Amino acid sequence: MPPNLRIALRFLTARKRSMLMSLAGIVFGVGFFIVTQAQTSGFEDFFIRTILGTNGALRVEYHIQATADPDAPAAAPGTKESSDGDIENPELVAAAVRQFRNVSGVSLILQAGVNLVGSAYASPARVYGVNLDDHLAVTDLARQILRGDLEEYRRTPNGALLGSALATWLHLGTGDTFTIETRGQTRRYRVCAIYETGIHDIDKERVYLHLAEARSLLQQPGAASYIQVALFDPARAPEDARQLQAVISHTVTSWQQREKSWLEVFRVLRLSSAITVSTIILVAGLGMFNTLALLVMEKTKEIAILRSMGYTRNDIAQIFLWQGALVFAAGATFGALFGAGATWAVSRLPIHIRGIFSTDSFVVTWSPWHYGAAVTVAAVVVLFASYLPARRAARLEPGDIVRGTAQ
């Protein structure tokens, strides 16, 4: 063991209680930092997975019509340009979209507002006509089924898939029938399965029908309202949206743009929780600074002896910096272990959330970045808490200490 480290250990044990309090503050600060980041990131990641599994990574919508002015700006994504709002030649557009390397699935969707009538109640709803296999490739619908069977839906021409909130409101279960009223006609359908995405606005209004049946019901043969696209790498959605829009001349919106407000909310929550929890580490650092400053005052004679024995200013500074490094190493290690244990315990806590997503327990994300960020914050605080006392100790002169004039 280096002599400077051995002396640092002896000095450190001189004020055990104060150092233990500082150590505890760093441990809890690092641990709580990890836990809060794991929670906020977990809910954000779960929200993103829910969105991607329900609405897809990209949405191809309106045809962009050429303008007489070549300098006119292109339409903003989501802006209606065509007269009817449908995709022009949807099968051809879908085929073009499938050629892109990052595209993993494409689903044509025809949607419209209808009136849905059950045995006792009625409710406004939206019909979504889809090809089942294509839609399963761009959503998590297969995993969202609560009751019923997708195979039965596949075999039933007048079959329907209902959201859980809509089915509950209308008192409908699998096997029951209901009526859809729209555009002057009425048709009866059979509930083959009930799904739950966890997004209440979707579960209370969407009714999935076969695309051919929806086109017949809505009297729009060959039409599609938009194309839902899944990507192998959803993070590249903005770049792919720009490339797709330039090629197919239809507006293409990425999931990051569609959910921009919610993503900003999660980002602010992550930042605010990090700032709040970092104050625990800061308070521990201030306590450590006070402890080391007092230790310098108490050990002036020992410092004078060390200097007279040939220890340089750099050696004296290292002794006090070693004390900070030891506290930091112990605090970071035990803090990371505490954070991991607390994160595991929080993930087992039961909750009931239904709204922008659905979960019955806390959702956490296990990421090394959380541990790295927590340890970095602790390292910065401890470095500043140790540096000033170490600098003061290094500036002490043996002669001044003997004369009693050291400051």
Sequence and secondary structure as in RCSB ss.txt:
>XXXX:A:sequence
MPPNLRIALRFLTARKRSMLMSLAGIVFGVGFFIVTQAQTSGFEDFFIRTILGTNGALRVEYHIQATADPDAPAA
APGTKESSDGDIENPELVAAAVRQFRNVSGVSLILQAGVNLVGSAYASPARVYGVNLDDHLAVTDLARQILRGDL
EEYRRTPNGALLGSALATWLHLGTGDTFTIETRGQTRRYRVCAIYETGIHDIDKERVYLHLAEARSLLQQPGAAS
YIQVALFDPARAPEDARQLQAVISHTVTSWQQREKSWLEVFRVLRLSSAITVSTIILVAGLGMFNTLALLVMEKT
KEIAILRSMGYTRNDIAQIFLWQGALVFAAGATFGALFGAGATWAVSRLPIHIRGIFSTDSFVVTWSPWHYGAAV
TVAAVVVLFASYLPARRAARLEPGDIVRGTAQ
>XXXX:A:secstr
  HHHHHHHHHHGGGHHHHHHHHHHHHHHHHHHHHHHHHHHHHHHHHHHHHHHHH SEEEEEE    S TTS   
 TT   SSS S SSHHHHHHHHHTSTTEEEEEEEEEEEEEEE SS EEEEEEEEE HHHHHHHS HHHHEEEE H
HHHHH TTEEEEEHHHHHHHT  TT EEEEEETTEEEEEEEEEEE  SBHHHHTTEEEEEHHHHHHHTT TT  S
EEEEEESSGGGHHHHHHHHHHHH EEEEEHHHHTHHHHHHHHHHHHHHHHHHHHHHHHHHHHHHHHHHHHHHHTH
HHHHHHHHTT  HHHHHHHHHHHHHHHHHHHHHHHHHHHHHHHHHHHT EEEEEBSSEEEE      HHHHHHHH
HHHHHHHHHHHHHHHHHHHH  HHHHHHT   
